Amino acid sequence: MKEPSNKGLGKRLFEFFASIKLSVVVLIALAATSVFGTVIQQHREFAVYVGEYGETVARVIRILGLDDMYHSWWFQLLLVLLLVNITFCSLKRLPHAVRLMNYRDPVFDGKPVAIHEKWAKRVKNADVATLAEAIEGVLRRRLRRVYREERDGVVYLLGTRGGWTRMGVYVTHFSLFLFGIGALVGALWGFKGFVNIPEGQSVRQVRLRGGGVKDLGFEVRCDDFEVTFYTDRQGRPTGRPRDYISDLTVLEDGREVLRKRIEVNHPLIYKGIYFYQSSYGQAGGQSAWLTVFGPRRNILFHRRQLLRGETVDLENGDRLALRGLTGDFKGMGPAVEVMLQPAKGDPRSIVVFQAPEGNHRKLGGYVIRLDGVETVMYTGLQVAKDPGVPIIWTGCILITLGSMIAFFLSHRRVWARVRPADRGGVEVFLGGNASRNRIAFERWFADLCTEAQEVFEK
Amino acid sequence: MINDKLFGIAMILYLLATFGYVVYLVHRSKVTGWIGTGLALAGWLVNTAAIAVRWIESHQAGYGYIPLSNMYESMVFFSWSIMLIYLVFERVYGYRAIGAFVAPLGFLGIAVVSLNPAISAEIQPLVPALQSNWLTAHVVTCFFGYAAFAVGFAVSIMYLFRHRTEARLGKDAPGILPPAKVLDDLAYKSVAVGFPLLTLGILTGAAWANYAWGTYWSWDPKETWSLITWFVYAAYLHARFTAGWRGVRLAWLSVIGFGCVIFTYWGVNFVLSGLHSYAG
């Protein structure tokens, strides 16, 4: 008693999950519920919702997870339900589709074959074998594969083309799975964070969006940050930003391994981690850009950015320290005070102006040039790693190819029967069907019949 | 600037084409049909020229970008896409009557932004976020999809009118619109063209977002509404292919789908806010 009812339930469950009605209902439910998340603000404090909708509604919002709707259990359940539905639909339909794809029986009399287009013709003064061969030639030209069977003096032919296109819809549906898997992989093994790096400094950790910090395993230094502006026809800056640019250096154990200039739309990629230009600001304080020539007029460093108090190595153990800097020294423009600390002897300081007359200053055997003083900026970077992305891209390619195949290509089959007619001569019958796009097939079939007609006349 | 004057001419030609097609609906003479098509084609050519001129003018202004970056540019491109898809449909399927319902959409696209003082027609430099080759791929695929859905919408509206006539007077009822069965099929064809394009539009958007923002999907209102639209048309196609829906219910689904397109495009910009706040 128990067994048949169990089986009945199993079957009914299968029918439920495999029903196209469920697909349409779930799709419409997903569409309708998605609206909430675009109308109700997401990821806000409870108080924000109380302020906007009142205490009661705010509680409902929180209980239903409408403040983070797309990650709420019920929305995810709808997405899973869609995937389950697709699986069951595919299980139900795929065997039949494979049978149709591989169908190669030329004998159609008395078989459940849906023939949509028909054409028949009686040809006098002809024999079955010759006409069958002629038809076979036509089918071979127009379709890929031709199968032949002879039975009681009657020749049956089947020409078929594009059977594989029946798989397009399954490829499309499979790609939706890849989206699900890709998103899961990203959620499990990826991270999203952000970090602000002042010019001249480096970081090893980033703050995660969901809270907490993540150690990168290497350091990223910001060498320079710059905003460029559009200029008008006279070449004057307009104040409209053209681009945000950061010069970044990746350091492994203090060793430089990669330098990259990033800008909006062009990130730095290192070890699968992406660094995107996303914001900027003033880090506080100023920095000076210096160029230093050695005793033999050799360039020791060119346009190097130094912060107040920073010290750099010159030659033979000599060191140079930036003691002070200002954007405007008593109305004479930007200026710095640098101090030479020779390996032997007493330190000496001088002031270097950016203004042309004070542009080069000798200090010891060195020549020091001030290229500019500017406010120290920080660059704001989004940092992300998502190992699910390749899976998502595979899904993208498959859904594109799959839906193109499903919508615009079709499986075409044409059966032919050549047999002696009752009143003498030979009767030729052509019949065909297509899995999609019947109207185009109608025209194509008419064309094929015209060609067959021409062959008979010869 | 010459480009906005050209857009104005295209707009007027689309309006005249609408009248031409309406006269054709009533009169059914070959000549009026040709006049309608001729005006629509002329409008489309001027529209094309206007986009090209705007491109050149953006270079002259020193910015140099493909004009697909703001509400004005996207709307005139929307009109261009609608008329292109329609003219191809007219050529392939030979039903000119649809023009009476599609040409006004082409006209409206330009009219809404040209006559609205709140929308600037000025060529403005591209903000850094939009400086990417993905912009062109993303906008073109999206708007071709939108345009195919617009044609589907126009045909579905015609279907609903025609269906009422046929329900009262029978299948061979006299009337100025094509038979309901033909309209039903044409509406489906538009959606079948639009759907893969919208899919590509969403995918190129995701690819770009991943490259520029580090996330291929972030549920911002624009993304979500494009997905809502995608769900509605996916439901449409499944209802038709597999569940065997035809006729009125499907026509309404097509109308709702196009409502979603318009909300994705306009509603999100003006009602909601999000990452796409700069553009159409």
Boltz contact constraints between the chains, C-beta under 6 A:
constraints:
  - contact:
      token1: [A, 20]
      token2: [B, 242]
      max_distance: 6.0
  - contact:
      token1: [A, 20]
      token2: [B, 243]
      max_distance: 6.0
  - contact:
      token1: [A, 23]
      token2: [B, 238]
      max_distance: 6.0
  - contact:
      token1: [A, 24]
      token2: [B, 235]
      max_distance: 6.0
  - contact:
      token1: [A, 24]
      token2: [B, 238]
      max_distance: 6.0
  - contact:
      token1: [A, 24]
      token2: [B, 239]
      max_distance: 6.0
  - contact:
      token1: [A, 27]
      token2: [B, 231]
      max_distance: 6.0
  - contact:
      token1: [A, 27]
      token2: [B, 234]
      max_distance: 6.0
  - contact:
      token1: [A, 27]
      token2: [B, 235]
      max_distance: 6.0
  - contact:
      token1: [A, 28]
      token2: [B, 235]
      max_distance: 6.0
  - contact:
      token1: [A, 30]
      token2: [B, 231]
      max_distance: 6.0
  - contact:
      token1: [A, 31]
      token2: [B, 228]
      max_distance: 6.0
  - contact:
      token1: [A, 31]
      token2: [B, 231]
      max_distance: 6.0
  - contact:
      token1: [A, 31]
      token2: [B, 232]
      max_distance: 6.0
  - contact:
      token1: [A, 34]
      token2: [B, 224]
      max_distance: 6.0
  - contact:
      token1: [A, 34]
      token2: [B, 228]
      max_distance: 6.0
  - contact:
      token1: [A, 38]
      token2: [B, 221]
      max_distance: 6.0
  - contact:
      token1: [A, 38]
      token2: [B, 224]
      max_distance: 6.0
  - contact:
      token1: [A, 38]
      token2: [B, 272]
      max_distance: 6.0
  - contact:
      token1: [A, 70]
      token2: [B, 219]
      max_distance: 6.0
  - contact:
      token1: [A, 230]
      token2: [B, 125]
      max_distance: 6.0
  - contact:
      token1: [A, 240]
      token2: [B, 125]
      max_distance: 6.0
  - contact:
      token1: [A, 243]
      token2: [B, 128]
      max_distance: 6.0
  - contact:
      token1: [A, 244]
      token2: [B, 128]
      max_distance: 6.0
  - contact:
      token1: [A, 264]
      token2: [B, 128]
      max_distance: 6.0
  - contact:
      token1: [A, 264]
      token2: [B, 129]
      max_distance: 6.0
  - contact:
      token1: [A, 265]
      token2: [B, 131]
      max_distance: 6.0
  - contact:
      token1: [A, 265]
      token2: [B, 132]
      max_distance: 6.0
  - contact:
      token1: [A, 265]
      token2: [B, 212]
      max_distance: 6.0
  - contact:
      token1: [A, 274]
      token2: [B, 214]
      max_distance: 6.0
  - contact:
      token1: [A, 276]
      token2: [B, 214]
      max_distance: 6.0
  - contact:
      token1: [A, 382]
      token2: [B, 214]
      max_distance: 6.0
  - contact:
      token1: [A, 384]
      token2: [B, 214]
      max_distance: 6.0
  - contact:
      token1: [A, 392]
      token2: [B, 216]
      max_distance: 6.0
  - contact:
      token1: [A, 396]
      token2: [B, 203]
      max_distance: 6.0
  - contact:
      token1: [A, 403]
      token2: [B, 196]
      max_distance: 6.0
  - contact:
      token1: [A, 404]
      token2: [B, 196]
      max_distance: 6.0
  - contact:
      token1: [A, 407]
      token2: [B, 192]
      max_distance: 6.0
